[in-house]
Amino acid sequence: MSRIAYFGPQGTFTEQAARRLTSGEELIPAETIPAALAAVRSGAADAACVPIENSVEGAVTATLDSLSEAEPLVAVAEVLLPVHFSVLTRPGTTEIRTVASHPHALAQVRHWVEANLPGAHPVATSSTAAAAVAVAEGEFDAAVTAPVAVEHYPLEVRATEVADVRDAKTRFLLVRAPGELPEPTGADRTSIVAAATNRTGALAELLTELAVRGINLTKLDARPTRNNFGEYRFFIDFEGHVAEPRIGDALAALRRRCRNLRFLGSHPRADDGKTEIELDAANEDFTDAIDWVASVRKGAQA
Ligand SMILES: O=C(O)C(=O)C[C@]1(C(=O)O)C=C[C@@H](O)C=C1
């Protein structure tokens, strides 16, 4: 049976995502996102489930940084989960002076805490479930957690459906070592990370290679390379699958412009968005053009 590492401990949103992305595999909690990905790199796990993007707080930077470092990994599936929180305390707690959670979770309940727990200090923990552990151990007074966390820890629910922004979502990835890719479905996402050189227009050139091929971006994030101040890596997600001629053509152009390019996977999109392809940018347009050049080279012109 395969082993799936996930950003834990038990009761995180990521555990729920891992259950949605797998079917009966053994789930192994990891304390941090880099640890979950390291388990795949070392062979201790066959895949890892990690958060990548939240609709309120944006990119999960620990995931971006870990995916751009060490041995390459590729995303093979994704899931979108609705995000709202429960507030848990030890039974009998009367005064709440500290509220613990993952920084992304704290940022999504800031107004609620100000309005409902005035004067309580937010404290960052490694995950929402780690906050529940810390509250159970008496370290903090309240934890902002996934609704399911109360099933795992001896705490009681003080509030449910807590969220400053209704209908918030987090996207999670299932990540493996490079190997066989998922089949294209017509509604796919491809992800890359490119360390563009620090010169005028470098990022614009990369984005232009996608734009001129009619490829729609779905996300763009920048993270420092950590080597030289002002140098960034760009994480670019776009519609389409590397198996498609138009996406292959774009990736070849990006690789030509940027030697420091890492492919992070092509997989079906969880949001069901069909890939919109512009006029003259369909896969047949690319294969027709290649065939035409081949015929010209042979001295014939179709
Ligand atoms: O701590 C958790 O429960 C997680 O799975 C992490 C995480 C995140 O990284 O954004 C996932 C979803 C919520 O947005 C809050 C926290």
The ligand as a MOL file (V3000), in Angstrom:
LIG
                    3D

  0  0  0     0  0            999 V3000
M  V30 BEGIN CTAB
M  V30 COUNTS 16 16 0 0 0
M  V30 BEGIN ATOM
M  V30 1 O -3.1550 24.2330 9.3140 0
M  V30 2 C -3.9230 23.6150 8.5760 0
M  V30 3 O -4.9400 23.0360 8.9560 0
M  V30 4 C -3.6020 23.5590 7.1500 0
M  V30 5 O -3.9570 22.5930 6.5080 0
M  V30 6 C -2.8990 24.7330 6.5140 0
M  V30 7 C -3.8150 25.8400 6.0030 0
M  V30 8 C -3.0050 26.8110 5.0660 0
M  V30 9 O -1.8450 26.5600 4.7590 0
M  V30 10 O -3.6010 27.8140 4.6090 0
M  V30 11 C -4.8780 25.2620 5.1750 0
M  V30 12 C -6.0960 25.8190 5.0740 0
M  V30 13 C -6.4770 27.0210 5.8450 0
M  V30 14 O -6.4180 28.1090 4.9280 0
M  V30 15 C -5.5560 27.2840 6.9690 0
M  V30 16 C -4.3560 26.6480 7.0980 0
M  V30 END ATOM
M  V30 BEGIN BOND
M  V30 1 2 1 2
M  V30 2 1 2 3
M  V30 3 1 2 4
M  V30 4 2 4 5
M  V30 5 1 4 6
M  V30 6 1 6 7
M  V30 7 1 7 8
M  V30 8 1 7 11
M  V30 9 1 7 16
M  V30 10 2 8 9
M  V30 11 1 8 10
M  V30 12 2 11 12
M  V30 13 1 12 13
M  V30 14 1 13 14
M  V30 15 1 13 15
M  V30 16 2 15 16
M  V30 END BOND
M  V30 END CTAB
M  END
